[in-house]
Amino acid sequence: MEMIVISPSKLKIMLTPPDMQRYDLPSEALDCTDESTRRTFRRIIEDARAETGFETAGQQLFIQLYTSRDGGCELFVTKLGRAADTAGAADKPDEMPEQALLRKVFAVEVTSPSAGGGSALPLKRPPAVPEPSAAGTRPAALLFSSSDDLLAACARLLTMGYRQESRAYILDGGQWCLLLRVPDTSFFRLPAPFGFLSEYGTEADASVLSPYVCEHGRPVCTSHAVETLGMLS
């Protein structure tokens, strides 16, 4: 098991197939709502705390899990703040933008922390919206300087009935990125119905930005970003 402390509030944990076996985690069909799986995640986070000092006691946690083809997985653990400080609270001046938005996007379960610390996995899921055919569309990418601009743009898209694929990330430099699909009617500029997006952000080259976010972006919504974020504005 390898661990990287990305920031004081974020930890990356990499599990190999032998690690998965040691923790008795299935390589397929992981159910994050299963109590046994949740207890295992708490064990993993406690082991990580013992080795790295990444303290999660009393914290609300947002956990992202990505399985790998070799049978292992990666866990990204983000501290959202203490339950007593964050439950129903407004954004705090000293709170990281990523933490503030994640706290809005995901309702987390608050339980009494165990002796080792942190609790909670995300319980709320983005609304299930059937994906329409991508025929006749092209990928598009927008960059925003603030989360407020991203949320406002998603709200406008939601109002106009947008239901295509969409993903949102925060980049290492602090910008916010929205990846979506638009009608394939113009390549060098946004189609007229989507021109309003330039009021909130700047269009970027999707063929360049899509692979870039995999290396230099932290996921906020990996699917249905417009539907999820649009309801927060």
SVG drawing of the C-alpha trace seen along z (x, -y; Angstrom):
<svg xmlns="http://www.w3.org/2000/svg" viewBox="-35 -38 40 50">
<polyline fill="none" stroke="black" stroke-width="0.4" points="0.0,0.0 1.4,-3.4 0.2,-6.7 0.8,-10.3 -0.3,-13.3 -1.4,-15.7 -2.3,-18.5 -3.2,-18.9 -6.8,-18.0 -6.2,-15.4 -4.6,-11.9 -4.1,-9.5 -4.0,-5.8 -2.9,-3.2 -3.9,0.4 -2.3,3.3 -4.2,6.6 -2.4,8.2 -3.5,5.2 -7.1,5.7 -6.9,9.4 -5.4,8.4 -8.2,6.0 -10.7,8.5 -12.0,6.0 -13.5,7.4 -11.8,6.2 -15.1,5.8 -18.6,4.6 -17.4,2.7 -20.5,1.5 -19.7,-1.7 -23.0,-1.5 -22.2,1.9 -21.3,1.6 -18.5,4.2 -16.9,2.2 -17.2,-1.0 -15.5,0.6 -12.7,1.8 -12.2,-1.7 -12.0,-3.0 -9.3,-0.4 -7.4,-1.5 -7.6,-5.2 -6.5,-4.4 -3.5,-2.4 -2.7,-5.4 -2.9,-7.7 -0.4,-5.6 2.1,-5.7 1.6,-9.3 0.2,-11.2 -2.9,-12.2 -5.3,-12.8 -9.0,-12.3 -10.4,-12.1 -13.8,-13.8 -13.7,-14.9 -16.3,-14.5 -14.7,-12.7 -15.3,-12.6 -13.9,-9.4 -13.4,-8.8 -12.6,-5.3 -11.2,-4.3 -10.5,-0.7 -7.6,0.2 -7.4,2.9 -4.8,4.9 -7.3,5.5 -6.1,2.8 -7.6,-0.6 -6.9,-4.2 -8.6,-6.1 -8.7,-9.8 -9.6,-10.9 -10.6,-14.6 -11.3,-16.2 -14.4,-18.4 -14.1,-19.7 -15.4,-18.8 -19.1,-17.8 -19.8,-20.4 -18.3,-23.1 -19.7,-22.2 -23.2,-20.8 -25.5,-23.4 -22.8,-26.0 -22.1,-28.5 -18.7,-28.6 -15.9,-29.7 -13.4,-32.4 -10.4,-30.0 -12.0,-27.0 -10.4,-25.7 -12.7,-26.1 -12.6,-22.4 -13.7,-21.6 -16.5,-24.2 -18.0,-22.9 -17.6,-19.2 -19.5,-19.9 -22.3,-21.4 -22.3,-18.6 -22.2,-15.6 -24.2,-15.0 -22.0,-12.9 -23.0,-10.6 -21.8,-11.8 -21.1,-9.1 -19.2,-9.0 -15.5,-8.6 -13.9,-5.4 -10.7,-5.3 -8.8,-5.6 -10.6,-8.6 -12.6,-9.6 -16.1,-8.7 -18.3,-8.9 -18.6,-8.0 -20.7,-10.0 -24.3,-8.9 -25.9,-11.3 -25.4,-10.5 -25.9,-12.7 -29.3,-12.3 -29.6,-9.4 -30.2,-10.9 -30.2,-8.7 -27.4,-9.6 -28.6,-10.6 -26.8,-9.6 -23.6,-11.6 -24.1,-11.5 -23.9,-14.9 -22.0,-16.4 -18.4,-17.2 -16.5,-17.6 -16.1,-21.1 -14.1,-22.4 -14.7,-25.5 -12.4,-27.1 -13.7,-29.1 -11.9,-31.3 -14.3,-30.6 -16.7,-27.9 -19.5,-30.5 -19.0,-31.0 -19.0,-27.2 -22.2,-26.8 -23.9,-29.6 -23.0,-28.2 -24.3,-24.8 -27.5,-26.3 -28.0,-28.0 -27.3,-24.7 -29.7,-22.8 -32.4,-25.4 -32.0,-25.0 -32.5,-21.2 -28.9,-20.1 -28.6,-16.3 -25.4,-15.2 -22.3,-13.9 -20.6,-16.4 -17.7,-16.3 -16.2,-18.9 -12.7,-19.2 -10.6,-21.7 -7.1,-22.1 -3.8,-22.4 -3.7,-26.2 -7.0,-26.8 -9.2,-27.1 -12.4,-25.1 -13.0,-23.0 -16.2,-21.7 -16.1,-19.1 -19.3,-18.6 -20.6,-17.9 -22.2,-20.5 -23.8,-20.2 -21.1,-19.7 -22.1,-22.8 -19.0,-24.9 -15.5,-23.8 -13.7,-27.0 -16.4,-28.6 -19.3,-27.5 -22.6,-26.9 -25.0,-29.9 -27.3,-28.3 -24.2,-27.8 -22.6,-31.2 -23.7,-32.4 -21.1,-30.2 -18.5,-32.8 -20.1,-35.1 -18.9,-32.8 -15.7,-31.2 -13.4,-30.6 -13.6,-27.8 -10.4,-25.7 -9.2,-22.9 -11.1,-19.8 -8.6,-17.5 -5.8,-19.0 -7.7,-19.6 -9.4,-16.2 -6.1,-14.3 -4.6,-17.2 -7.3,-17.0 -6.5,-13.3 -3.0,-14.3 -3.5,-17.8 -7.1,-17.9 -9.1,-16.7 -12.5,-15.4 -15.6,-17.2 -18.2,-15.4 -17.2,-12.6 -20.6,-12.3 -23.8,-14.4 -21.9,-17.5 -24.4,-19.9 -27.3,-18.3 -25.6,-18.0 -23.9,-21.5 -26.7,-23.3 -29.0,-22.6 -26.6,-24.3 -26.5,-27.8"/>
</svg>
